[in-house]
Amino acid sequence: MMDERLDGGDTARSLAESVLQRVDQLTDVLVSVIGEQNPGYRLVDVVPRDDLWHSCHDNLRRVLQLIGRVDDAEDFYDAARETGRRRAEQLLPLDDVLRSFRLGGRLVWQALTDQARAAGEVNNEAMLDLATRVWEVVDAISAQVAQAYHTAERGLVRADEQRRASLWEGLLQGRAVDAGFAYEAGRTLRLPISGPYVVVTAAGPGGVDSVEPLGAVLEKLGSASAWQLRADVLVGLVSLPGRDVVKATAAVGSVLATAAGVSLVVEGLAAVHTAYRQSVLAMRTVPPGRTEVVCLAERLPEALLLSSPELTDSLLQTHLRGLLDLGGDERDFLLETLATWVGTGGSATRSAQVLHCHRNTVLNRIHRIEGLIEQRLTGGELPLELGLIVRALPFLPPPRVP
């Protein structure tokens, strides 16, 4: 509330009461002055004239009451708080709101001095005290406006975040198959409803710091994007007008320093829930400890096994059971040898080059593996299933130790 030292004398009370009698006319003048001298209201055009008039009227009345202390029991700041809250909801910049209160303060001072001259109450000392009081009142009122504005603004931000989060959850759960929901989501997230999309999912905390650079690097490719942090996973919707997944993946990889997956291309917001599941699957194919961005299209065999634990376990037991029953270092280097052997198409020479050992060492290890898994690995084509399971080994949980 106002400091007691702001109490005006008889002059302030008498002049304020007199000016209060013509507050309607004063309001008309203030509305006109704001229109002429505060272009923010005109340019933003979010405050209806009737709203502005009533706000000016209520705040002028409160300012004059504070100057004259007409009624000490009344809450003099209700109009200021209501104005701050409403202008925040209308998204009128606070600077423009406060400028109008300064214009109102000047108008009140002019009205008081005119009244003093008309009433013959001009007293230099009293008028100096009155001037101080007027601007202290305007400052106090303006502070209440700003506080209410910021409080409402924070509430609007929280509400907007909740709404965006709700739209995101709906998109990732498939609600965009409803055209109305897709339109609302696209409008709010500023994304096209139709056209090709990929979804990006990145692991780890700190993803929010990457949102702005991710948006900038993708915009250079002509791709609109939106990002949302869900628990400890960052999810992005990326529009791909050129359908160039490779370039988009490279752009994302230039920013993110974590494991991330990129889905296959899907059509429109209605299919992003499918793309989201694909991107999570792609992200899971990044080996532990690695920081890279991978496309699902490049990891389909691994993704197939990761998405079917029963199939994976069956393949492991069928093709690698004896090898996985080993313990310690021997199992590790034999698994590495087998993976290299499969990767080189069964070439002892190339495997030796990769493993930095003699080709005979490679062959000895392969013979050892053949005995353990009871399958031929030389002298013919390698089983497709073996190739699948070996390729997926880096992305699967560590083999059980017997």
LUMTOR-244010 format. One record per residue (C-alpha): residue number from 1; residue in three letters; chain; x, y, z. Coordinates in Angstrom, 2 decimals. Layout:
<sites>
SITE nr rest kette px py pz
SITE NUM ala A X Y Z
...
</sites>
This chain:
<sites>
SITE nr rest kette px py pz
SITE 1 met A 0.00 0.00 0.00
SITE 2 met A 1.01 3.67 -0.21
SITE 3 asp A 3.64 4.98 2.20
SITE 4 glu A 2.04 7.21 4.87
SITE 5 arg A 4.37 10.05 3.92
SITE 6 leu A 2.43 10.27 0.64
SITE 7 asp A -0.65 11.66 2.46
SITE 8 gly A -1.61 14.88 0.72
SITE 9 gly A -2.91 18.00 2.48
SITE 10 asp A -6.15 19.84 2.10
SITE 11 thr A -5.10 21.22 -1.29
SITE 12 ala A -4.48 17.77 -2.79
SITE 13 arg A -7.74 16.41 -1.36
SITE 14 ser A -9.81 19.35 -2.58
SITE 15 leu A -8.34 19.33 -6.09
SITE 16 ala A -8.58 15.54 -6.47
SITE 17 glu A -12.24 15.54 -5.39
SITE 18 ser A -13.02 18.28 -7.90
SITE 19 val A -11.29 16.53 -10.80
SITE 20 leu A -13.04 13.24 -9.89
SITE 21 gln A -16.34 14.92 -10.75
SITE 22 arg A -15.32 15.03 -14.42
SITE 23 val A -13.44 11.73 -14.68
SITE 24 asp A -15.57 10.67 -17.66
SITE 25 gln A -14.42 13.63 -19.73
SITE 26 leu A -10.83 13.07 -18.57
SITE 27 thr A -11.12 9.47 -19.72
SITE 28 asp A -12.16 10.54 -23.21
SITE 29 val A -9.10 12.78 -23.42
SITE 30 leu A -6.73 10.06 -22.18
SITE 31 val A -8.05 7.50 -24.69
SITE 32 ser A -7.44 10.04 -27.45
SITE 33 val A -3.93 10.86 -26.16
SITE 34 ile A -3.00 7.16 -26.00
SITE 35 gly A -4.17 6.71 -29.58
SITE 36 glu A -1.99 9.61 -30.71
SITE 37 gln A 1.11 9.19 -28.53
SITE 38 asn A 1.31 5.46 -27.82
SITE 39 pro A 1.40 3.74 -31.23
SITE 40 gly A 1.89 0.30 -29.65
SITE 41 tyr A -1.83 0.04 -28.98
SITE 42 arg A -2.61 0.85 -32.59
SITE 43 leu A 0.09 -1.33 -34.13
SITE 44 val A -0.54 -4.42 -32.02
SITE 45 asp A -4.32 -3.79 -32.11
SITE 46 val A -5.31 -6.22 -29.35
SITE 47 val A -7.12 -3.85 -26.97
SITE 48 pro A -10.70 -2.99 -28.01
SITE 49 arg A -11.56 0.69 -27.63
SITE 50 asp A -14.33 -0.05 -25.11
SITE 51 asp A -11.87 -2.09 -23.03
SITE 52 leu A -9.33 0.76 -23.17
SITE 53 trp A -11.92 3.35 -22.14
SITE 54 his A -13.09 1.43 -19.08
SITE 55 ser A -9.52 0.65 -18.06
SITE 56 cys A -8.52 4.32 -18.34
SITE 57 his A -11.64 5.37 -16.42
SITE 58 asp A -11.07 2.96 -13.53
SITE 59 asn A -7.36 3.74 -13.23
SITE 60 leu A -7.87 7.54 -13.41
SITE 61 arg A -10.43 7.25 -10.63
SITE 62 arg A -8.05 5.22 -8.49
SITE 63 val A -5.14 7.60 -9.09
SITE 64 leu A -7.24 10.59 -8.05
SITE 65 gln A -8.54 8.72 -5.00
SITE 66 leu A -4.99 7.91 -3.97
SITE 67 ile A -3.91 11.52 -4.42
SITE 68 gly A -6.81 12.77 -2.31
SITE 69 arg A -7.22 9.74 -0.06
SITE 70 val A -10.96 9.82 -0.59
SITE 71 asp A -11.57 6.40 0.97
SITE 72 asp A -8.77 4.74 2.96
SITE 73 ala A -10.73 1.47 3.32
SITE 74 glu A -10.83 0.80 -0.41
SITE 75 asp A -8.32 -1.28 -2.34
SITE 76 phe A -6.86 1.36 -4.60
SITE 77 tyr A -4.89 -1.08 -6.75
SITE 78 asp A -7.62 -3.36 -8.06
SITE 79 ala A -7.92 -1.53 -11.39
SITE 80 ala A -4.14 -1.49 -11.88
SITE 81 arg A -3.86 -5.23 -11.20
SITE 82 glu A -6.77 -6.02 -13.49
SITE 83 thr A -5.22 -3.91 -16.26
SITE 84 gly A -1.83 -5.65 -15.89
SITE 85 arg A -3.44 -9.10 -15.97
SITE 86 arg A -5.66 -8.35 -18.94
SITE 87 arg A -2.94 -6.72 -21.04
SITE 88 ala A -0.67 -9.73 -20.44
SITE 89 glu A -3.45 -12.02 -21.67
SITE 90 gln A -3.89 -9.77 -24.73
SITE 91 leu A -0.10 -9.99 -25.35
SITE 92 leu A 0.31 -6.20 -25.38
SITE 93 pro A 3.97 -5.39 -24.54
SITE 94 leu A 4.43 -4.17 -20.97
SITE 95 asp A 6.39 -1.11 -22.14
SITE 96 asp A 3.33 0.09 -24.04
SITE 97 val A 1.11 -0.47 -21.00
SITE 98 leu A 3.39 1.51 -18.70
SITE 99 arg A 3.76 4.30 -21.27
SITE 100 ser A -0.01 4.77 -21.12
SITE 101 phe A 0.14 5.10 -17.34
SITE 102 arg A 2.81 7.79 -17.69
SITE 103 leu A 0.59 9.61 -20.18
SITE 104 gly A -2.25 9.29 -17.70
SITE 105 gly A -0.07 10.73 -14.94
SITE 106 arg A 0.75 13.77 -17.06
SITE 107 leu A -2.92 14.25 -17.86
SITE 108 val A -3.88 14.02 -14.17
SITE 109 trp A -1.24 16.57 -13.22
SITE 110 gln A -2.46 18.93 -15.94
SITE 111 ala A -6.07 18.53 -14.78
SITE 112 leu A -5.09 19.25 -11.16
SITE 113 thr A -3.14 22.37 -12.06
SITE 114 asp A -5.99 23.63 -14.26
SITE 115 gln A -8.40 23.05 -11.38
SITE 116 ala A -6.10 24.88 -8.98
SITE 117 arg A -5.94 27.93 -11.22
SITE 118 ala A -9.70 27.89 -11.75
SITE 119 ala A -10.32 27.68 -8.01
SITE 120 gly A -7.65 30.25 -7.14
SITE 121 glu A -5.89 27.71 -4.90
SITE 122 val A -2.44 28.11 -6.42
SITE 123 asn A 0.16 27.90 -3.67
SITE 124 asn A 3.70 27.20 -4.80
SITE 125 glu A 4.68 25.03 -1.83
SITE 126 ala A 1.40 23.11 -1.89
SITE 127 met A 1.66 22.55 -5.64
SITE 128 leu A 5.23 21.25 -5.31
SITE 129 asp A 4.03 18.77 -2.69
SITE 130 leu A 1.15 17.85 -4.97
SITE 131 ala A 3.50 17.22 -7.92
SITE 132 thr A 5.60 14.88 -5.80
SITE 133 arg A 2.49 13.07 -4.65
SITE 134 val A 1.11 12.66 -8.17
SITE 135 trp A 4.23 10.96 -9.49
SITE 136 glu A 4.67 8.79 -6.40
SITE 137 val A 1.09 7.61 -6.91
SITE 138 val A 1.69 6.96 -10.61
SITE 139 asp A 4.89 5.01 -9.77
SITE 140 ala A 3.08 2.93 -7.15
SITE 141 ile A 0.21 2.19 -9.52
SITE 142 ser A 2.66 1.31 -12.33
SITE 143 ala A 4.51 -1.10 -10.03
SITE 144 gln A 1.24 -2.91 -9.32
SITE 145 val A 0.50 -3.08 -13.06
SITE 146 ala A 3.93 -4.57 -13.80
SITE 147 gln A 3.67 -7.11 -10.98
SITE 148 ala A 0.22 -8.29 -12.12
SITE 149 tyr A 1.42 -8.40 -15.74
SITE 150 his A 4.42 -10.60 -14.90
SITE 151 thr A 2.33 -12.91 -12.71
SITE 152 ala A -0.22 -13.37 -15.49
SITE 153 glu A 2.57 -13.79 -18.04
SITE 154 arg A 4.13 -16.61 -16.03
SITE 155 gly A 0.74 -18.28 -15.78
SITE 156 leu A 0.25 -17.97 -19.53
SITE 157 val A 3.69 -19.49 -20.17
SITE 158 arg A 2.89 -22.44 -17.91
SITE 159 ala A -0.48 -22.91 -19.58
SITE 160 asp A 1.13 -22.73 -23.02
SITE 161 glu A 3.77 -25.28 -22.02
SITE 162 gln A 1.09 -27.61 -20.70
SITE 163 arg A -0.93 -27.20 -23.88
SITE 164 arg A 2.10 -27.86 -26.08
SITE 165 ala A 2.99 -30.90 -23.98
SITE 166 ser A -0.56 -32.19 -24.35
SITE 167 leu A -0.44 -31.72 -28.13
SITE 168 trp A 2.91 -33.53 -28.29
SITE 169 glu A 1.59 -36.47 -26.32
SITE 170 gly A -1.42 -36.60 -28.63
SITE 171 leu A 0.80 -36.59 -31.72
SITE 172 leu A 3.02 -39.36 -30.39
SITE 173 gln A -0.04 -41.43 -29.46
SITE 174 gly A -1.60 -41.14 -32.93
SITE 175 arg A -4.35 -38.58 -32.27
SITE 176 ala A -3.38 -36.62 -35.39
SITE 177 val A -5.38 -39.08 -37.48
SITE 178 asp A -8.19 -36.74 -36.48
SITE 179 ala A -7.99 -33.80 -38.90
SITE 180 gly A -9.05 -31.26 -36.29
SITE 181 phe A -6.34 -32.33 -33.86
SITE 182 ala A -3.73 -32.35 -36.65
SITE 183 tyr A -4.72 -28.80 -37.63
SITE 184 glu A -4.46 -27.55 -34.05
SITE 185 ala A -1.11 -29.29 -33.49
SITE 186 gly A 0.31 -27.98 -36.75
SITE 187 arg A -0.86 -24.43 -36.02
SITE 188 thr A 0.53 -24.42 -32.49
SITE 189 leu A 3.85 -26.07 -33.36
SITE 190 arg A 4.10 -24.13 -36.64
SITE 191 leu A 4.47 -27.24 -38.73
SITE 192 pro A 2.75 -28.34 -41.95
SITE 193 ile A -0.04 -30.87 -41.51
SITE 194 ser A 0.89 -32.87 -44.62
SITE 195 gly A 4.11 -33.70 -46.39
SITE 196 pro A 7.06 -35.93 -45.51
SITE 197 tyr A 8.32 -36.11 -41.92
SITE 198 val A 10.94 -37.90 -39.88
SITE 199 val A 11.06 -38.11 -36.12
SITE 200 val A 14.34 -37.76 -34.22
SITE 201 thr A 14.82 -39.20 -30.73
SITE 202 ala A 17.96 -38.35 -28.75
SITE 203 ala A 18.99 -39.88 -25.43
SITE 204 gly A 20.34 -38.18 -22.36
SITE 205 pro A 19.73 -34.99 -20.36
SITE 206 gly A 20.60 -31.49 -21.56
SITE 207 gly A 18.66 -31.81 -24.79
SITE 208 val A 16.84 -28.51 -24.28
SITE 209 asp A 20.10 -26.61 -24.85
SITE 210 ser A 20.30 -28.16 -28.32
SITE 211 val A 16.82 -27.12 -29.49
SITE 212 glu A 17.74 -23.70 -30.85
SITE 213 pro A 20.86 -24.83 -32.78
SITE 214 leu A 18.97 -27.86 -34.09
SITE 215 gly A 16.18 -25.63 -35.40
SITE 216 ala A 18.72 -23.28 -37.01
SITE 217 val A 20.75 -25.97 -38.78
SITE 218 leu A 17.63 -27.70 -40.10
SITE 219 glu A 16.13 -24.41 -41.25
SITE 220 lys A 19.15 -23.95 -43.51
SITE 221 leu A 18.05 -27.16 -45.25
SITE 222 gly A 14.53 -25.80 -45.65
SITE 223 ser A 13.18 -28.07 -42.90
SITE 224 ala A 10.79 -26.81 -40.25
SITE 225 ser A 11.12 -28.59 -36.92
SITE 226 ala A 9.68 -28.70 -33.41
SITE 227 trp A 11.27 -30.24 -30.31
SITE 228 gln A 10.05 -31.47 -26.96
SITE 229 leu A 11.85 -32.95 -23.96
SITE 230 arg A 10.06 -36.05 -22.64
SITE 231 ala A 11.61 -37.34 -19.41
SITE 232 asp A 15.27 -37.78 -20.40
SITE 233 val A 14.64 -38.09 -24.14
SITE 234 leu A 14.53 -35.23 -26.67
SITE 235 val A 12.01 -35.77 -29.48
SITE 236 gly A 11.94 -33.77 -32.69
SITE 237 leu A 9.48 -33.56 -35.58
SITE 238 val A 11.31 -32.62 -38.76
SITE 239 ser A 9.51 -31.70 -41.97
SITE 240 leu A 11.47 -32.91 -45.02
SITE 241 pro A 10.22 -31.19 -48.18
SITE 242 gly A 13.11 -32.72 -50.18
SITE 243 arg A 12.83 -36.12 -48.46
SITE 244 asp A 16.61 -36.07 -47.95
SITE 245 val A 17.04 -38.09 -44.76
SITE 246 val A 20.81 -38.31 -45.13
SITE 247 lys A 21.29 -34.53 -45.07
SITE 248 ala A 18.86 -34.12 -42.18
SITE 249 thr A 20.66 -36.82 -40.21
SITE 250 ala A 24.02 -35.17 -40.83
SITE 251 ala A 22.62 -31.82 -39.74
SITE 252 val A 21.27 -33.29 -36.50
SITE 253 gly A 24.55 -35.09 -35.91
SITE 254 ser A 26.46 -31.81 -36.28
SITE 255 val A 24.66 -30.51 -33.19
SITE 256 leu A 23.93 -33.50 -30.94
SITE 257 ala A 26.68 -35.20 -28.98
SITE 258 thr A 24.61 -38.16 -27.88
SITE 259 ala A 22.99 -41.32 -29.18
SITE 260 ala A 20.06 -40.50 -31.47
SITE 261 gly A 17.81 -42.27 -33.95
SITE 262 val A 16.04 -41.05 -37.07
SITE 263 ser A 12.88 -42.74 -38.34
SITE 264 leu A 11.91 -43.71 -41.83
SITE 265 val A 10.04 -41.04 -43.81
SITE 266 val A 6.30 -40.91 -43.05
SITE 267 glu A 3.54 -38.80 -44.57
SITE 268 gly A 2.06 -36.00 -42.49
SITE 269 leu A 1.43 -35.42 -38.78
SITE 270 ala A -1.08 -38.28 -38.78
SITE 271 ala A 1.80 -40.78 -39.02
SITE 272 val A 4.32 -39.29 -36.59
SITE 273 his A 3.36 -41.77 -33.86
SITE 274 thr A 4.65 -44.54 -36.12
SITE 275 ala A 7.79 -42.56 -36.90
SITE 276 tyr A 8.34 -41.95 -33.18
SITE 277 arg A 8.42 -45.67 -32.42
SITE 278 gln A 10.82 -46.14 -35.32
SITE 279 ser A 13.15 -43.42 -34.09
SITE 280 val A 13.28 -44.94 -30.60
SITE 281 leu A 14.14 -48.28 -32.16
SITE 282 ala A 16.86 -46.69 -34.27
SITE 283 met A 18.31 -44.97 -31.21
SITE 284 arg A 18.51 -48.31 -29.39
SITE 285 thr A 20.78 -49.66 -32.12
SITE 286 val A 23.53 -47.24 -31.09
SITE 287 pro A 26.02 -49.30 -29.06
SITE 288 pro A 26.45 -48.30 -25.40
SITE 289 gly A 28.99 -45.52 -24.95
SITE 290 arg A 28.75 -44.37 -28.57
SITE 291 thr A 27.52 -40.90 -29.57
SITE 292 glu A 26.14 -40.99 -33.07
SITE 293 val A 22.96 -40.28 -34.99
SITE 294 val A 21.70 -43.25 -37.03
SITE 295 cys A 18.88 -43.75 -39.52
SITE 296 leu A 16.56 -46.69 -39.07
SITE 297 ala A 16.96 -47.42 -42.80
SITE 298 glu A 20.62 -48.26 -42.12
SITE 299 arg A 19.87 -50.44 -39.09
SITE 300 leu A 16.91 -52.55 -40.18
SITE 301 pro A 18.39 -55.99 -39.26
SITE 302 glu A 19.41 -54.77 -35.83
SITE 303 ala A 16.07 -53.06 -35.33
SITE 304 leu A 14.25 -56.23 -36.34
SITE 305 leu A 16.00 -58.21 -33.64
SITE 306 leu A 15.65 -55.50 -31.00
SITE 307 ser A 11.93 -55.29 -31.67
SITE 308 ser A 11.49 -59.03 -31.23
SITE 309 pro A 13.18 -60.30 -28.04
SITE 310 glu A 11.75 -63.80 -28.55
SITE 311 leu A 13.24 -64.06 -32.03
SITE 312 thr A 16.56 -62.72 -30.81
SITE 313 asp A 16.79 -65.19 -27.95
SITE 314 ser A 15.90 -68.05 -30.29
SITE 315 leu A 18.64 -67.07 -32.74
SITE 316 leu A 21.18 -66.70 -29.94
SITE 317 gln A 20.40 -70.13 -28.57
SITE 318 thr A 20.35 -71.73 -32.03
SITE 319 his A 23.53 -70.22 -33.43
SITE 320 leu A 25.74 -69.08 -30.55
SITE 321 arg A 24.83 -71.11 -27.51
SITE 322 gly A 28.10 -72.98 -27.13
SITE 323 leu A 30.14 -69.83 -27.68
SITE 324 leu A 28.12 -67.78 -25.21
SITE 325 asp A 28.59 -70.49 -22.57
SITE 326 leu A 32.28 -69.62 -22.44
SITE 327 gly A 33.46 -67.13 -19.85
SITE 328 gly A 36.01 -64.35 -19.68
SITE 329 asp A 38.37 -63.05 -22.33
SITE 330 glu A 38.16 -66.12 -24.57
SITE 331 arg A 34.49 -65.53 -25.30
SITE 332 asp A 35.12 -61.86 -26.01
SITE 333 phe A 37.88 -62.33 -28.56
SITE 334 leu A 36.09 -65.25 -30.21
SITE 335 leu A 32.93 -63.13 -30.56
SITE 336 glu A 35.04 -60.34 -32.05
SITE 337 thr A 36.62 -62.79 -34.46
SITE 338 leu A 33.23 -64.18 -35.48
SITE 339 ala A 31.81 -60.70 -36.06
SITE 340 thr A 34.79 -59.78 -38.20
SITE 341 trp A 34.57 -63.08 -40.11
SITE 342 val A 30.91 -62.48 -40.89
SITE 343 gly A 31.58 -58.84 -41.80
SITE 344 thr A 34.27 -59.79 -44.32
SITE 345 gly A 32.18 -62.54 -45.84
SITE 346 gly A 34.38 -65.34 -44.48
SITE 347 ser A 37.72 -63.97 -45.72
SITE 348 ala A 40.65 -65.06 -43.55
SITE 349 thr A 42.98 -62.50 -45.14
SITE 350 arg A 40.71 -59.52 -44.65
SITE 351 ser A 39.74 -60.67 -41.16
SITE 352 ala A 43.40 -60.88 -40.23
SITE 353 gln A 43.93 -57.34 -41.45
SITE 354 val A 41.04 -56.05 -39.36
SITE 355 leu A 42.08 -58.01 -36.27
SITE 356 his A 45.81 -57.27 -36.73
SITE 357 cys A 46.88 -60.89 -36.50
SITE 358 his A 48.05 -63.71 -38.81
SITE 359 arg A 45.43 -65.35 -41.04
SITE 360 asn A 46.28 -68.72 -39.50
SITE 361 thr A 45.36 -67.28 -36.12
SITE 362 val A 42.02 -66.27 -37.57
SITE 363 leu A 41.46 -69.74 -39.01
SITE 364 asn A 42.39 -71.41 -35.72
SITE 365 arg A 39.85 -69.25 -33.91
SITE 366 ile A 37.18 -69.96 -36.51
SITE 367 his A 37.74 -73.72 -36.15
SITE 368 arg A 37.41 -73.30 -32.40
SITE 369 ile A 34.14 -71.42 -32.89
SITE 370 glu A 32.83 -74.06 -35.29
SITE 371 gly A 33.33 -76.68 -32.61
SITE 372 leu A 31.52 -74.60 -30.02
SITE 373 ile A 28.47 -73.68 -32.11
SITE 374 glu A 28.43 -76.92 -34.13
SITE 375 gln A 28.15 -75.12 -37.47
SITE 376 arg A 30.38 -74.87 -40.52
SITE 377 leu A 31.78 -71.35 -41.07
SITE 378 thr A 34.23 -72.18 -43.87
SITE 379 gly A 33.90 -73.58 -47.35
SITE 380 gly A 30.50 -72.10 -48.18
SITE 381 glu A 28.03 -69.26 -47.66
SITE 382 leu A 27.41 -68.15 -44.10
SITE 383 pro A 23.90 -68.68 -42.74
SITE 384 leu A 21.77 -65.53 -43.04
SITE 385 glu A 20.51 -65.94 -39.49
SITE 386 leu A 24.05 -66.06 -38.16
SITE 387 gly A 24.84 -62.83 -39.98
SITE 388 leu A 21.79 -61.18 -38.43
SITE 389 ile A 22.53 -62.16 -34.87
SITE 390 val A 26.23 -61.34 -35.09
SITE 391 arg A 25.43 -57.94 -36.55
SITE 392 ala A 23.07 -57.24 -33.68
SITE 393 leu A 25.38 -58.41 -30.87
SITE 394 pro A 26.81 -54.94 -30.07
SITE 395 phe A 23.30 -53.61 -29.43
SITE 396 leu A 22.08 -56.50 -27.27
SITE 397 pro A 22.56 -56.91 -23.52
SITE 398 pro A 25.90 -58.54 -22.58
SITE 399 pro A 25.81 -62.34 -22.87
SITE 400 arg A 25.01 -64.10 -19.63
SITE 401 val A 27.97 -65.41 -17.66
SITE 402 pro A 27.40 -69.04 -16.67
</sites>
